[in-house]
Amino acid sequence: MKAQRLFSYVRRATDDYNMINDGDKIAVGISGGKDSLTLLYALNGLKRFYPKKFDVVAITVDLDFGIQDFSKIEKYCNDMDIEYYVVKTEIANVVFNERQESNPCSLCAKMRKGALNDYAKSIGCNKIAYAHHKDDMIETMFLSLIYEGRFHCFSPVTYLDKMELTVIRPLMYVPEADVIGFTNKYELPVAKSKCPVDGHTKREYVKNIVKQLNKENPGCKERFFVIFCRFNTPFFFEQIYFVFILFRQKGTFCTQLHLIIIWSQNGSLHQLFHTDNSFFLFSLQT
């Protein structure tokens, strides 16, 4: 993916959801991964031609997984004339040693976001940019469905009342494959994560499910994203229903996915179940 295409994706997202306003100071959370480095490049490029004037700073929350070299990221920021800050924490020790969490990702994310938000606020930022891309949005829907029993995803723009900060997600239209291509093409200085559960998370599990679903049902992933975009429009959808069908074939599960949206004025939903052993059907209301 070329830079111009990246800028086009990000410009579209910022315009569609009014993510950026004149005078904004936006903190980009830099984990060292491909997504956050791509987002920083995109916002810095957008500054040059976007009609609304804004500033960008980069913040890395050091989780303290041992010695990690951020010097290449610092140079990357310096080359773009972007202020770069590293916030030292002991999050890794708290999560893995003191608390010994069975689900470490949840606590780690909360603590990391808390540290990022606090520091961003302290240096005068009014917005935080998270590097969630298109695939992240889709995978989050599945995570919510499987582990929470509801159809939910984070919004493109979220206002945090207590912190008086606004979270924006400018990469929401960018497919992960394009992020990977951009990272390789422009040789972004990715710093590999030292987290011991990296690659063994629930999100990784769901990523593989979505990949398989899209392989068996071409275009399924894109249709999911269309539903998400419709759900996050100013129009009021009184009822949204989600139907997921599992077919059992020869002792293994083969999945097929069906999305049903009902815009209902009278608003009642009858859950659908199939009692045949060959498959079952259920619906969820949000």
N, C-alpha and C positions, 0 to 999 in steps of 0.2 A: 504494500500500500504506500502510495506517495503522500507527501505532506499535504498537498492540496486536497486530497480526498479526506484525510483526517480532519483538516480544518472545516471542510464542508459538513461532515458528520456533526462536529461539535457546534458549529454555527447554527445548524438546524435545531439541535437540542436546546441551546440557550435561547433561541428565538421562540420555539414552541412552548417552552415552560417559563419564559421570562426569568432565567437563572441569574442574569448579570444586569446590574444597574450602574449608573454613573457614580463614581466615587467608591465603589466596592474595593475592599482589600481582602483578597481570597487566599486562604492557606490551603496548600495542596499537601495532603498527607503522603509522604514518600516512604514506602516500605522497603524500597530497593528492587521491587519486582517490575516486570515489564509494563503492567497496567499503569502504575502511578508515574513511572518515568515518561510513558507515552502521554498521559494526561498533562503533565507539566509542560512538555514540548508543545502540545496542542494549545493550551491556554496562553503560553508565551507568544506563540504565533498569532493567535486570535487578537491579542492586544494591538497588533500593528495595523489592523484594518477594521476592527469592530467599532461601530459608531459610539458606543458607550465606553468611557474611559475607566479603567480599573487597574489595580496592582495585583501582583502575584508574589507570594513567598512560599518557600518549601520547608516542611518540617518533618523530620524523622524522629519517631519515638523509638529509642534504643531499648529493646526489651531485656537486654543483658543476658543473651545466650552465649556469652563468651566473647572473645575478641572478634569484632566484625569491622572490616575496613570500609569506611564511608568516604574515603578520599576521592575515589573516582566520581562518586555522586556529587561531592562538593565541587570538583572541577567542572562537571557537567552543568551545575547551576551557575558557577562563576562565568563560564563561557556564554551563558545566556543573560548574564547580569541580573541574576535572581538571588535574593537573600536566602541563605540556607542555615537552618538551625537543627541541632541534634539535642533531643531531650532525653536525659539519662533517667532510667527507671530501674526498678528491681521486679518487674512484672513476671519474668520467667521464674524467679525464685518463689514468688508468692503462689503462682499457679501450680507449679510442678513439685515444689518441695513443702512449703508451708500448708497449702490447701490440698495438695494431691488430688486435684479435680478429676473425676471420671469423664467429664466433658470439658476439657481444658479450653477449647476454642471459644466457648461462650464467655467465660470469665475473662479470658485474655482480650477478646474483642472489646468488652465493656471497659476494661481498665485502659486499654490502648486508646480508645476513642476519648475517654475521660481526660487522659494526659494530653492528647492532641488538642482537644477543645479548650482546656485550661490555658495551655501555652499560647494558642492562637489568640484567645481573648486578651491575654496579657500583653501582646505586641500590637494590639489595635485592629485585629481582623474582625470582620463582621460576617464572613462566610467561610465555610469549609468545603473543599471539593474532594469528593471521594471518587475513586477510579473504577467504579462498577461499570462493566461493559454490558453489551446486549446479552451475552450468554449468562452472565451473573444474574441478570434479572430473571431469566427463564428458570435457571437452577434454583433460585430462591423461592419461586412459586412451588416447585416440586418439594423442596425442603419443608415448606410450610404445610403442604398437603400431607406428606408422609409422616412428619413428626409432630405436627400440631393439629391436624385434622381440620384445616381451614385453607382457603384459597387467598393467599396474601403475598404481597411483595412490597419492598420499600418504594417510596414515592420519588419521582425525579427531583422534587424540591421539598424539604422538610424544615420547618421552623422549630428550633429548640427553645422553648419558653424560658426555662430556668437559666440557660446560658446566654440568651439573647443572640444566638447564632443561627444562621441559615445553612443547611447542608444542601449542596447541589451535586448532581451526577452527570457531568457533561459528556461522558463516554457512552451514554445509554444506547445510542444508535450504532455503536461500533462493534462488529462481530469480533470475537476473540481471535479468530484466524487472521483478521486484518491487523490486530494488535501485535500478534506474533510476527507477521510479515514486516510490519513497520519497525519493530525492535531489531530484527535481523538486518533489514536494509540500512538503517541509520546507526547500527552498532551502539545501541544504548547501553550504558554501563550497569547492567543488571547485577545486583548483589544477591547471591543465592541465600535463601532462608536457612537459618541454623535450627529452626524449630524441630524437635524430635518427632512430632506427629505430622509434619508436612508431607502431603501426598497420601495420608491415611485418615482423612477426615470424612465426615458425613457429606460434605459438599463434593468431595472427590467421588464418593459413591454415587451421588445423584448425577454428577456430570457424566458418568459412564452410562447411567440409565437413559438420560436424555439423548446421548450419542446413539445408543442402540435403538431407541424409539424413532429417531430421525432417520436412521438407516433403514428400518423396516417400514416407516411411513414417511417417505420423502416430503419435505415441506412442513412437517409437523412442528418443528422448532419455530419456524417463522410465524406460523399461525398462532402459536402461543404468545409470541411477542405482540402480534396485532391485537390480541385480546387485552394484554396488559396496557397498551396505548389507549385503547378505547375506555378501559376502566379508569384511566387517569386523565380523562378529559373533563371540562367544566360541566358536561351534561350529567344529569342525575339518573343513575340506573338503580331502580328500586330493588331489583332482584338480579343476582347473577348466580347461575348454577353451574356446577362442574360435574361432569360424569366421566368416570374412569372405569374401563372394562378390562378384566383380565381373563384370558382364555387359557385353559389348561390343555396341553396337547402332549400326549405320550410321556407324561410324568414331569414335564418341564413347563414353565410359564412363558408363554409368548404374549407380549403386550401389544394392545392396540389402544389408541387414544382418541377420544371423542370430546369435543368441547361443545357445550350447549349454552347459549346465552338467552335468557328469557327476560324481556323487559315487561314486567308485569305491573299493572295498575292496581289490581286487587290483592296481589301479593301473597298467595298461599302456595306452599310447596309440599308435594307428597313425595317422600323419599321412595326410591325405586330399588327393589331388591329382586334378585333372581335366585330361586332355590335349587335350580338344577346344579348338580355337582360339576358340570363342565365349565361353568363360569359364574361370576357374580357381578353385580352392578350396584354402585351406590352413588348418591349425589350429595353434594355439600353446598350449603348456603353461606354466603358471606354477609 
